[in-house]
Amino acid sequence: MPFPVDDARVDAKSSPRRSQASVLPRGNRKVLIIAYAFPPSGGSGVQRSAKFAKDLPQFGWLPTVWTADEVDGLPRDPTLCDEQPLEVVECPRNAGSGILAMRRSLRGFVNARAGEGLTAVASRFAKAVDWRLEAWQSATSLPDDCIPWARGSLDLSTRQVRSERFDVIYSTFSPASNHWLALELKRRMSKNLPWVADFRDLCVDDCRYREPSPQRRAAHRQLEQEVLEAADVVITVSERQRRILADQMPAKRDKFITITNGFDPASGAIRTPSASAGSWFVARAPGSDCESEGLEACSRIELTRRLASVFDRLVDQAAEAVETAHGSFATCPP
């Protein structure tokens, strides 16, 4: 294991919960989507994976989503599940994954100023507690606060992959624990099981990355390198991001591709170019990344079709590799 983490024990109380959609008939090819945040959790970071999962069955792929039962700091809306005709396996978070929620609850006290109704003593106490929580988190939660969930999911998801015989694994960043779980599954399973690693954002090369600890920065860079090396295909949302990641592996640049964020014609977002860029399916305004990089804005269906074609190509290549290996074995002299 590349990271020191606190133990995640799995017992009867932490067994995964399946949605009722598990009774739906299976498609010809199956993909396991690893997404810590997924409906009924809301937020802009959920939309990309959720829309992919919704539309993939149109292209012969039936997803199973491996997710957490709840996510700190994100709204929860059960109605978001109404448009998800797929199987969702919710694995409960393990103890210790609520550190971020505790620090968020202290944020108002830590950032309080004089005259806001809080005494100086209360503010100093909140800062002291927050400092200790941050130190504990830095020492035990690598690569991020979601790692107890990922560690607790590893054995359970391994059994799921073996029993369901998935054709592809797909994981999305962030959080980095999604890629950590997919990386460990890739190591446990056959090398012929393709893995697609999706980067909605950059990791250590992101302009918003602010990690003061040298140890944590090194650990994050290490995980990123291991993901880029082990994944069969790496997807980014812009050409600039693709170039940044591909430059780290110049000998394997061909496996880095771009599937941009897109728009949902049914939502009317294409007529509102001023919509928030934080939402996944919005139109690209003039001067946006798509236009400046020579990329056309695509509907979510077209982008999902491109993702499905990536899956199909990987499965076909894996099948060819198996056939080649069998043929070589058959021609070996006794």
Phi and psi in degrees as a GROMACS rama.xvg file:
@    title "Ramachandran Plot"
@    xaxis  label "Phi"
@    yaxis  label "Psi"
@TYPE xy
-78.7915  -11.8662  PRO-2
-128.828  140.208  PHE-3
-79.7617  119.284  PRO-4
-133.825  160.598  VAL-5
-74.2765  152.633  ASP-6
-62.7501  141.845  ASP-7
-119.898  105.272  ALA-8
-91.8708  137.11  ARG-9
-112.879  123.041  VAL-10
-131.151  -168.129  ASP-11
-61.6911  -31.2045  ALA-12
-74.657  -17.1821  LYS-13
-110  22.2947  SER-14
-73.107  148.764  SER-15
-68.6475  152.892  PRO-16
-111.829  131.256  ARG-17
-97.4138  147.023  ARG-18
-76.6578  164.715  SER-19
-65.778  -17.3696  GLN-20
-67.6911  -6.44288  ALA-21
-67.1414  -11.643  SER-22
-84.7798  -5.25637  VAL-23
-67.9792  149.133  LEU-24
-65.1447  146.204  PRO-25
-79.752  149.943  ARG-26
-86.1898  -174.112  GLY-27
-73.6052  -35.0732  ASN-28
-128.372  146.436  ARG-29
-127.459  141.497  LYS-30
-127.489  136.233  VAL-31
-96.2082  117.215  LEU-32
-99.5989  120.866  ILE-33
-101.595  111.015  ILE-34
-145.201  106.171  ALA-35
-56.0669  -40.9828  TYR-36
-104.865  122.212  ALA-37
-158.027  150.75  PHE-38
-48.5704  136.542  PRO-39
-82.9317  1.51281  PRO-40
-69.3113  140.359  SER-41
-107.194  -165.559  GLY-42
109.221  158.886  GLY-43
-65.5761  -32.6665  SER-44
-69.5661  -13.847  GLY-45
-84.1789  -26.337  VAL-46
-63.9754  -39.7412  GLN-47
-60.5237  -52.0141  ARG-48
-66.455  -38.4359  SER-49
-64.5405  -42.2077  ALA-50
-72.2386  -37.5308  LYS-51
-57.8336  -48.6746  PHE-52
-61.9578  -37.7081  ALA-53
-66.0564  -40.0773  LYS-54
-95.2888  -15.413  ASP-55
-59.1199  -35.4269  LEU-56
-58.234  -25.0866  PRO-57
-64.3396  -19.545  GLN-58
-114.968  24.8769  PHE-59
84.9899  13.8962  GLY-60
-120.518  124.974  TRP-61
-105.045  115.936  LEU-62
-85.8842  148.59  PRO-63
-119.128  125.756  THR-64
-102.015  124.889  VAL-65
-100.503  115.777  TRP-66
-142.406  179.51  THR-67
-94.672  153.816  ALA-68
-72.1544  -25.2322  ASP-69
-158.562  155.338  GLU-70
-128.704  126.575  VAL-71
-62.196  137.445  ASP-72
81.5884  -1.25633  GLY-73
-111.831  143.919  LEU-74
-64.8975  155.655  PRO-75
-123.487  121.663  ARG-76
-135.277  100.261  ASP-77
-58.7729  -23.4594  PRO-78
-67.3674  -18.7926  THR-79
-65.6615  -19.9434  LEU-80
-80.3114  -11.4149  CYS-81
-63.5118  -30.161  ASP-82
-99.4584  20.6777  GLU-83
-113.565  85.3122  GLN-84
-82.726  63.4993  PRO-85
-148.787  175.463  LEU-86
-89.463  128.867  GLU-87
-120.783  123.259  VAL-88
-106.885  114.979  VAL-89
-98.542  117.424  GLU-90
-101.42  122.621  CYS-91
-60.7882  146.889  PRO-92
-71.2525  149.442  ARG-93
-94.4188  168.484  ASN-94
-57.6843  139.444  ALA-95
102.445  -11.1304  GLY-96
-83.6822  -0.0848319  SER-97
-97.5513  15.8517  GLY-98
-61.7527  -43.229  ILE-99
-61.1533  -39.269  LEU-100
-63.8157  -39.5697  ALA-101
-64.5825  -40.8932  MET-102
-69.6208  -34.806  ARG-103
-64.0242  -39.2138  ARG-104
-66.331  -24.4313  SER-105
-88.7133  -10.9509  LEU-106
-59.7408  -40.123  ARG-107
-63.0843  -35.5931  GLY-108
-74.6188  -41.537  PHE-109
-63.9529  -38.9676  VAL-110
-92.7162  6.21858  ASN-111
-66.674  143.933  ALA-112
-110.215  164.819  ARG-113
-60.8242  140.275  ALA-114
90.4797  0.600707  GLY-115
-97.5841  13.7703  GLU-116
92.3974  2.42905  GLY-117
-112.856  138.375  LEU-118
-76.4023  159.559  THR-119
-63.4994  -32.6143  ALA-120
-65.7038  -44.5555  VAL-121
-64.11  -39.6775  ALA-122
-65.1806  -43.7492  SER-123
-63.9006  -38.6368  ARG-124
-64.1142  -43.6921  PHE-125
-62.5177  -39.4344  ALA-126
-65.3557  -38.0104  LYS-127
-66.2414  -42.5931  ALA-128
-65.1745  -43.1002  VAL-129
-63.0568  -38.6128  ASP-130
-62.4222  -41.1642  TRP-131
-70.9357  -37.6397  ARG-132
-64.4284  -39.5716  LEU-133
-64.4765  -41.6802  GLU-134
-64.4513  -41.5232  ALA-135
-65.1824  -42.4932  TRP-136
-62.8501  -42.2282  GLN-137
-63.9778  -33.463  SER-138
-80.8708  -26.5168  ALA-139
-120.241  -18.5017  THR-140
-113.102  79.3848  SER-141
-116.963  132.339  LEU-142
-83.9259  -12.8706  PRO-143
-158.449  -176.272  ASP-144
-70.5302  -9.80416  ASP-145
-90.5273  -1.89777  CYS-146
-62.5496  -31.7176  ILE-147
-60.2049  -37.8653  PRO-148
-63.9885  -43.9859  TRP-149
-64.5767  -43.3952  ALA-150
-63.9547  -40.9636  ARG-151
-68.292  -21.2604  GLY-152
-87.2072  -16.6737  SER-153
-60.7005  -54.2952  LEU-154
-65.495  -40.9605  ASP-155
-65.257  -44.1427  LEU-156
-70.8675  -30.0601  SER-157
-61.8966  -44.7014  THR-158
-63.331  -37.2811  ARG-159
-63.2183  -44.4807  GLN-160
-64.1989  -42.0732  VAL-161
-68.7302  -37.8418  ARG-162
-78.0701  -36.7575  SER-163
-86.1958  -17.752  GLU-164
54.4274  59.804  ARG-165
-66.4964  150.74  PHE-166
-90.8794  -27.1956  ASP-167
-148.012  147.545  VAL-168
-110.078  134.074  ILE-169
-126.539  127.465  TYR-170
-128.824  154.479  SER-171
-129.012  139.938  THR-172
-107.274  131.573  PHE-173
-107.415  169.233  SER-174
-77.4125  164.612  PRO-175
-64.6199  -22.3794  ALA-176
-63.2288  -24.9827  SER-177
-59.6576  -48.1094  ASN-178
-68.7291  -34.7494  HIS-179
-59.8802  -45.4085  TRP-180
-64.9071  -43.6759  LEU-181
-63.9125  -38.602  ALA-182
-62.4742  -43.4939  LEU-183
-68.0612  -36.5568  GLU-184
-64.1738  -40.5013  LEU-185
-61.6408  -39.7868  LYS-186
-69.0865  -33.7087  ARG-187
-78.7848  -32.6964  ARG-188
-93.1406  179.223  MET-189
-63.9154  146.506  SER-190
-65.2294  -15.2534  LYS-191
-82.2647  0.909111  ASN-192
-89.8459  106.062  LEU-193
-67.7839  149.835  PRO-194
-130.566  127.885  TRP-195
-110.641  120.22  VAL-196
-104.474  118.854  ALA-197
-103.057  129.762  ASP-198
-111.334  100.192  PHE-199
-67.1303  -30.2424  ARG-200
-137.8  162.122  ASP-201
-73.159  161.675  LEU-202
-96.6849  -98.0772  CYS-203
-73.1792  -17.4225  VAL-204
-91.4894  2.00018  ASP-205
-71.8353  139.859  ASP-206
-64.9161  -18.7631  CYS-207
-92.21  -1.15272  ARG-208
-70.3166  118.97  TYR-209
-134.542  77.8866  ARG-210
-108.242  111.305  GLU-211
-75.0039  -23.7981  PRO-212
-81.4184  122.471  SER-213
-60.9503  -35.7788  PRO-214
-64.8596  -42.8959  GLN-215
-70.4243  -37.6272  ARG-216
-61.1637  -42.6928  ARG-217
-64.6572  -39.9874  ALA-218
-66.5872  -40.0973  ALA-219
-65.3027  -42.2553  HIS-220
-64.0119  -39.1457  ARG-221
-62.4353  -45.946  GLN-222
-63.2957  -42.2087  LEU-223
-59.3952  -43.8179  GLU-224
-63.719  -40.9812  GLN-225
-66.1743  -37.6089  GLU-226
-66.251  -47.4167  VAL-227
-62.3797  -32.7381  LEU-228
-75.4714  -42.54  GLU-229
-85.4945  -29.708  ALA-230
-67.2511  142.584  ALA-231
-77.8258  -33.0297  ASP-232
-140.202  137.99  VAL-233
-115.986  124.679  VAL-234
-109.136  136.184  ILE-235
-123.036  169.926  THR-236
-99.5119  -1.98341  VAL-237
-150.933  157.942  SER-238
-65.1378  -36.0384  GLU-239
-61.5671  -45.6048  ARG-240
-64.6862  -38.2691  GLN-241
-61.6138  -42.8526  ARG-242
-64.9617  -39.3709  ARG-243
-62.0775  -45.4511  ILE-244
-74.0657  -40.0864  LEU-245
-65.603  -29.2657  ALA-246
-63.979  -20.5807  ASP-247
-78.1989  -16.9918  GLN-248
-137.156  69.5353  MET-249
-59.673  -26.9721  PRO-250
-76.7542  -12.8182  ALA-251
-128.096  36.7399  LYS-252
-62.3461  -27.0319  ARG-253
-65.413  -21.4309  ASP-254
-87.355  0.851275  LYS-255
-98.3133  120.611  PHE-256
-130.776  165.666  ILE-257
-116.447  125.406  THR-258
-125.119  104.524  ILE-259
-71.0918  170.136  THR-260
-72.1093  150.187  ASN-261
-134.902  -159.501  GLY-262
-129.457  158.74  PHE-263
-109.043  105.125  ASP-264
-55.7927  -33.7888  PRO-265
-67.9995  -22.3559  ALA-266
-82.8939  -13.3345  SER-267
80.7054  3.67188  GLY-268
-65.4138  -23.3888  ALA-269
-66.0762  -19.9739  ILE-270
-93.9966  2.86218  ARG-271
-128.843  78.321  THR-272
-64.579  -12.894  PRO-273
-88.2992  6.30808  SER-274
-60.7805  156.564  ALA-275
-60.9774  130.983  SER-276
-71.85  -8.35044  ALA-277
-75.8085  -17.0781  GLY-278
-85.3957  144.381  SER-279
-73.0619  -48.6468  TRP-280
-99.3719  80.0454  PHE-281
-131.96  158.06  VAL-282
-71.3001  152.113  ALA-283
-91.3787  119.861  ARG-284
-72.9671  157.746  ALA-285
-54.7459  134.74  PRO-286
89.3501  1.36842  GLY-287
-76.1968  176.395  SER-288
-57.0779  -41.8239  ASP-289
-60.8258  -46.877  CYS-290
-69.3384  -43.8314  GLU-291
-66.7106  -24.1669  SER-292
-99.5622  7.86175  GLU-293
75.3082  21.7824  GLY-294
-103.736  140.193  LEU-295
-88.5679  145.526  GLU-296
-72.1184  130.606  ALA-297
-118.787  153.726  CYS-298
-72.5209  162.703  SER-299
-64.3586  -31.693  ARG-300
-65.2127  -43.0643  ILE-301
-64.6109  -40.3139  GLU-302
-67.4148  -38.2033  LEU-303
-66.9598  -36.7793  THR-304
-61.0023  -40.5562  ARG-305
-64.8294  -40.2641  ARG-306
-64.1644  -43.7337  LEU-307
-61.8015  -36.4379  ALA-308
-67.1164  -33.0792  SER-309
-64.2216  -45.3922  VAL-310
-58.6898  -47.0722  PHE-311
-60.1925  -43.4551  ASP-312
-62.9737  -41.2729  ARG-313
-64.7553  -42.4218  LEU-314
-65.1246  -41.5003  VAL-315
-64.1912  -40.589  ASP-316
-65.4556  -39.6589  GLN-317
-64.574  -40.0575  ALA-318
-65.3913  -40.3585  ALA-319
-63.9309  -38.4797  GLU-320
-64.5562  -39.3579  ALA-321
-65.7664  -43.996  VAL-322
-63.8193  -38.7456  GLU-323
-64.2554  -42.0321  THR-324
-64.4052  -40.9354  ALA-325
-65.9767  -38.8475  HIS-326
-65.7175  -38.8579  GLY-327
-64.9199  -39.1545  SER-328
-66.1402  -37.8542  PHE-329
-69.8737  -28.0621  ALA-330
-88.9668  -2.3347  THR-331
-68.9052  137.839  CYS-332
-66.9411  147.519  PRO-333
